[in-house]
Amino acid sequence: MTEEVHSSTHPPLPPTTEDSWYSRLRLLRSRRVGPVSFRRLLVEHGSAQNALEALPRMARTAGIAGYEICPAGVVDTEVTAAKAAKARLLCFDDPRYPPALSLLKSAPPLLWGIGDPQLLTRPMIAIVGARNASSLGTRMARRLASDLGAAGYCVVSGLARGIDTAAHLAALETGTIAVLAGGCDVIYPAENASLAERIASQGLLLSEQPMGLTPQARDFPKRNRIIAGLVQAVVVVEAAGRSGSLITARDALDLGREVLAVPGHPFDARAFGCNALIRDGAVLVRHAEDVIAALPPVQGHPDPQPPHSPPAALDQVPQVQTDPARASAPSHPRSPATAPPATLAEALKDVPPPPPEKRNLQETAALHQQILARLGPSPTASDQLMRELDMPPRTFAPIVTELELDGKIDRFPGGMLARSSEDQDKGSQE
């Protein structure tokens, strides 16, 4: 690393083959651009910088007035905060980006991390549960986290009160990752500030959100999908019938991960969710051996308690070359059918880049109305919509992007589309 790099306002990051990480961050922070649309825009336009230049033109074509991409000053402020917090940005093609998470259709293209990114190369297990945990529940979480850590697993949780806190504390020495709903420099709940400091120095704080963002209720399900995407298995220790832990378990099932649960007394409301999971087929957990038996053997960790190496500070993280084949593979073998794609283009090879298409405002409005008329609050498959409209992908894709930028539709994982609640409300008022 040179002095010139150290004195820059931007953190030192690995080079990319497509475009700069700064343009990617600016694209992702632009209005109505989420993880799914981010990847599509990269494929359609070849680079983040090209996509940034195209967004205002696409908005004008859609009749959207006043659309602006994320100002450079906003990204500069975020990067300054990242440097102050000693955070590192992980791009989707960084060798440290966890391969298991990349299989998630809505995987975050960029992640901020404070601490040791090497933990992301370890086999991981999530331990989640109730915030108002019982004393027996917290004891169980501590025992599981300690024993799983000794067996070579990194323990992942959400830094919430109760079970999450107990799991992080017990796994500090062997490795733990806290996935945050807000920015990784914003600790919630505040009472876990001291624990977060210890995780930052001994483990890893991770978030897809902008630095400095205070979490809202809608951000926690997004956080839960990352937890489920990172790990081989999710262990639920205590959970009520409608808890966030069950959302994490559902996400894990959707991804083909193992879901395990600790049983509880039927009269205890905190055991309702776990008992229901076991009834529906989740593995019953009495101790760590039950979890380990349900998973492939841990490879590459001959020492049951691997010595912890202190995380590199932001300025000390060495430059690494992008390796599409991934420098670090998961500890368990994958079948070719589920192997992560080698490149972004390969991952989205079925999405053809549409050629420039000239449409007047009347034609554009008619195409928009055709799509909106067939969408409601429940998600609809985009390929089904294309068949109903008899519309080729090269025409359909840019129109959907225009509607998404205008806030009229919402895009969901799996190619699902729905009319946005704001647009429905506007239509009912009209």
N, C-alpha and C positions, 0 to 999 in steps of 0.2 A: 504494500500500500504506500502511495506517495503522499507527501505533505499536501499536494494540491487536492487530492481526494479527501484527505482528512479535513481540510478547511472548507470544503463545499457545504452548501446548505442542505444537500441531500445525503442520505446515508449510503455507504458503499454497498453495492448490491451486485450479484452476478450478472454478467452480460447476457443478453438474449439474442436469438438469431432473427427475430422478427422486428422488434422495435424496442424502444426504451421502456423500462419499468415505470418511468414518470408518466408517459403517455397512457400506459395501461391504467395507472391509478386515477388519472384524470378522467379517462373514459368510464371507469367503473363508478366514479362519483358523480357522473352526469345524470341529469334528470331522466327517470324512467329506464335506466340501464341497470339490469340486475345480472346475476350470474349466468342465466341462460342466454339472455339477449347479448351479453358481453361476448360470449363465445361465438354466437352467430355473426355478430358484427365483425369480429376478427377474421372469420372465414370469408365473409362476403367482401371485405375490403382489404384483406391482406395484412393489415397492421393496425395497431391502435391509433396511430397518428392519422392514417387515412380515414379510419372510422370517425374520428373527431371532426375532421374536415367535412365529412359527408353528412353528419347528423343535422346541422342547420338546413342544408339543402333538402334532406329528406322531410324535415318538418315543414318547410315551405311548400313542398310538393303536396303534402297532406293538408295544406290549408291551415297549418298551425302557426299563429303569429307570435313573435317574440321568443321563440325557443333559443336558449343559449346553453352551450356546453359548460361544464364545471369550470369556473374561472381558475386561472393558474394560481392566483393568490390563495385560494382555498386549499389547494394541494400543498403549496409552500408552507402554510400554517400547520397542516397536518404533519408534514415531514419534519418541521422544526420541533413539534411536540414529540415526534417519534425519537428524534435524536436526544432530546432531554430525558426521555424515559429509557434510552438505550434499547429501543425496539428494532427489530429487523423485519423487513418485508420479504415474505416468501411468495414468489410467483408460481403459477401452476406448473411451469416447466423447470423449476429449481429442483436439483437432485434431492434436497431436503424435504420437498413437498411430499406428504405421506401418500404412497401409491394407493392404499385402501380408500382414502378419502376421494381420490380422483375418479373412482368408479361411481360416485354419487352424481346423478344427472344435474343437480343444482349445486355441485361442489363450488365453494368460493374460489374465484380465480386468484385472489390475493389474500394473504393472511399476515397480520402483524403478530409478532411473537417477542416476548421479553423473557430471556433466560436461555436455556440450552436447547437449540433446535435438534441436536442429535437424538433427543428423546423420541422424536417422531419416527426414527428408524427402528425403534424397539417394538416388540409385540405388545399390544395394549388391551386392557380390559377396563370397562367403565363400571364404577360402583355409584349408584344413584339411589335416592330415596327421599323420605319425608323431611320437610324442614322442621316440623315439630316432633322430631324423633323421640322415641322412648329411650330410657337408659340401656335397655337390652339391645335395642336397635343400633345405637351408637357403638356399643361394645362389639356387636357382630360386625359392623362396618370396619372398625379398627382391626379386628382380628383378620378379616378377609383381606384387607389392604396390605397388612403387614406380611401375611403368609404368601399372597400372590406376588408381592414385590420381591420377597426372598426367592421365589421360584423363577424370577427373571422377567416378570411382567411390569410394564409401566401402568400405573393406575390413573385413569382419566375420570374427571367429574366436573361439576359446574360451579364450585366455590359457593354454593348456597349454604344456608344454615343446616344444622342437623347432620344427616347422613353424609352429605358431600364434604362438610368440614371434617368430620371424623375420618373419612377415607383419605383426604389429602394429608392430614396430620400424620397418620400412621405410615404413609408412603413417602414422606419427605426424603428419607435416607436412601431409598431404593429407586426413586423416580416417580414423579407425578406431574400431570398436565391439567391445568385448570382452563376450561373453555368458558369465556366470558360473553355475556349477552350484549354488553356495551363495549366501548373502547378498552383495549387491554391496559390502559393507564387509569381507568375509572373503576374503582373497586366497589362492588355491590354484593352483599350488604357491607356498610362501612365498618361494622364490627370485625370483619375479616381482613382489615387492612394489614395487620401484622402478619397474618398467615400468608397473604398475597406477597408481601415482601420476602418472606422465606421461600415461597415457591419461585419467585423471580430469581433468587440467588442459588437455589438448589434444583429447581425444576423448570417449568415453562408455563407462562401465561399466554394464551392464544385467543385471537379474536379476528373476525372478518370485518368488524365495524370500524369506522373512522376513529382515529385517536381523539380522545376527549368526549366521545359520545356517551351520554347518560342513558342507560337502557330503559326502554319502555316495555309494556306488557307484550306487545307483538314481537319483540326481539328474542324472547326466551324460547319459543318453538324453533326459531332459526338456529339458536345456539344448540338446542337439543339434537338437531339433525347432524350437526358437525360432530358432536360426541358420538352418535351412533355410527357415523361414517368412518371415524378414526379407528374404531376398536374391532376386535374379533368377537367380543361378547359383551353383553350388558347384564349386570347383576343388579336386581332391584331388591333392596333390603326391607324397606317399609314404604308403602304407597297407599293413599286413599283411593277411592273409586274414580275420581276425576283429577288426577294429579299430573304434573309435568313429567314425572318419572315414567308414567305410562305412555306419554307421547314419545319419549326417548325409546321405550321398548317397542312401540309400534314402528317407529322409523327403523330400528334395528331389524325387525322382522322383514320389513319391506326390502331391506338390503341383503337379506340372507344371512344376517349375523345370528349367533346363538343368543337366546334370551333365557336367563335363569332368575329364580326368585327364592327368597328366604320365606318360609311359611310363618304364619303368626296365628294368634288366638282368634277364633271367629268373632268374639265379642269386641275385639279391638278394631276400630275403624281404620287405623293405620295399616292393618293387615289385609284389608279387603282387596286392594289391588293385587298384592302378591299372591294371595290365595286364588284369585280369579285367573291370574296368569298360569299358575300351576295346574288348575283345573283344565285350562285350555291347551296344555301341552308344554309349558315351560319346564325346564329342568329344576327340580327341587334341590336347594342348596342347604347343607348342614355345616359345611366347612369348605376351606379352599380346595381340598382334594376333589370335591364334587365338581368344582368349576374347571380345574385342570383336566379332569378325566373327560370332560365334554369337548375339549379342544385338541388340536394337533400338538405334538410336543414342541417345546420351545427350542429353537436351534440357535447356535452361536452364543450361548450364555452358559459356559461350563461352570462358572463361579455362581453359586446360588445367590450370592449377594454381591453383584458387580460393584466395584469401587466407583464412586461418583467423581466425575471430573468437573471442575468448576466451569460454568458457561463462559464462552468468550464474550467480551464486551463488543459493542457495535463496531468500534473502530478496529477490533482485533479479529473479526471474522474474516477468514481468508477468502479471496476471490475464488470462485469455482466456475468451471465451464459447464454450460448447459448440456446435459446428456439425456436425449429423448428416451433412451432405453432405461433410464433411472440408475443412479449409482447405488441406491440402496433398495433392496427388494424386501417384501414382507417375509416374516419368519416361516410362514406356512405356504406350501406350494399352491398355485392356482392352476385350474384347468385352462387350456387355451381359450375356451369360450368366455371366460371371465377376466382374462388378462387385460390390464389397462392399455389403452391405445398408445402407440409409440409417439404420435404427434397430434397436435390439435387438429390439423387438417384431416388426419385419418379418423379421429374421433367423430368428426362431423362430415365425412365424405359424402353422405347421402343428402346433404344440404347443398344444392347447386348454387354457385354464386350468380345472382340474377344480373343480366346485362342492364345497362342504363335504359330506362324506359320512359318515354315522353308521354305524359298524360296532361290534358287540360284539367282545370278545376272541376268542371262538370263531370268528366269521366271519373276523376278521383273520388268525388263525393258519391257517385253511384256505386263504385266498388266498395267503398267504406260501408255504405248502407246495406249492401248485400251480405257482408260478413256480420255486421252488428245485428241484423234482423234474425240471424240464425243462432245468436249467442244469448245465453241467460246467465243467472248467477252460478249455475252448476257447470263445472268444467266440461268442455267438449274436446274430443281429439282433433288436432289440426288436420291430420290426413283424412279423417272422415269429412271434415268441412270442405277440404279441397275437392273431394269426390262429389259432394253434393252440389258444389258450385261449378264443377267441371273446369277448374282453374289450374293451370300448370304451376309448379312450385316457383318458377322464376317470376311469375306475376304475383302469386299469393304471398311470398315471404316479405317483399318490401311493403306491401299494403298492411300486413300485420304489424310490422315494425312501426309504420306511421301511426297506426291506431294506438299502439303501446306508448309511443312517445307523447301522444295527445292525452293519455290517461283514460282512454275509453275502454281498453281491455286490459286484463291481467293475464300474465303467462305463468304457467305452473310446470313443475317437472314432468317429464314424459310426453312433451309436446301437447299439453292440455291448455286450452284457452277458455276464458270466461269474460263476460262483460263486467267491467269494474263497477263497484257499488256506487261510486260518485256519478258515473254516467247514467246508471239506472235511476238514481235520485233526481238527476237533472231531467231525464226523460219523463218521469212521473210528474214533476212540477210543470213541465211544458204542456 
